[in-house]
Amino acid sequence: MKFLTLEEAKNCYGAENLIPISLLKQILFYVKQGCQPKFVWESEKEEGHIVAWFHKEETKIIYRRWIGNRPVK
């Protein structure tokens, strides 16, 4: 579902269940792992930058998988 405002996304998922991610490298990592942002908008803090709000539990699953499979130096 495409939300028109962050408030709509918060009402649907709960504000405590959405986490903002503004680092493009991190956004791309989660998307490549199949985790889609629930809302994307321009950053209010940094003009010309985006912020993607992801569901907290989905990002936790991806992070745990990454911890278990990351390369060891």
N, C-alpha and C positions, 0 to 999 in steps of 0.2 A: 504494500500500500504506500502511496506517496502522500506524505503529510505536507500541508501548506505552511505550517508554523511549527516551531519547536514545542510550543504549548500543546498542540495536538498530539505530538509524539509522546510527550511526558504524560498526558492524560491516558494514553493507550498503554504505555509500558511502565509508567511510574517514574518520577524524576530520579529516584534512588537507583533505578535499574538501567539508566543511560549514562554512559561515560563519554565525554568529549575527547577527541583525539585530533590534534592539529599538525602533527609531524607527518608529512606526506609519505615518508618511507614506512612508517608504522601503519598508516592507512592502507597503503598498497599491500603490505604483508598480510594484514587481516583479510583483505578482499581476495587476494590470491589463494588464501586458505578456505575460501567459501563463506566467509563471514561478511555480510552486507551491512553497510551503515543504515540506521533507521531514519536518519535525517542528516542532510548536508546543507551548510549555509556559509556565507562569508563570515570570517572572524570579526567580532566586534572590537577585539584588542589590536589586531594587526591587519591593516587595510591591504586588500589583495590576496589574503590567505584564506583558506577554507578550514572549517571545523566539521568533522564527521562524528555524529553521535552513534555509538555502537551499544548493543545490548550487553550489559556487564557479564552475564553468565556465558554468553557465546564467546566473548573474548577470553574468559577464564579457561574454557575448554581448549581453545587454540593455543593459549600460552602453556598450559600443562603438556599438550602434545609436543610443542616446540622444546620445552625443557627436557622431555624424555628422549628427543631425537636430535638435539643439536650436536654439531660436530665438536669433538674434543680436540684441543690443541696439543 
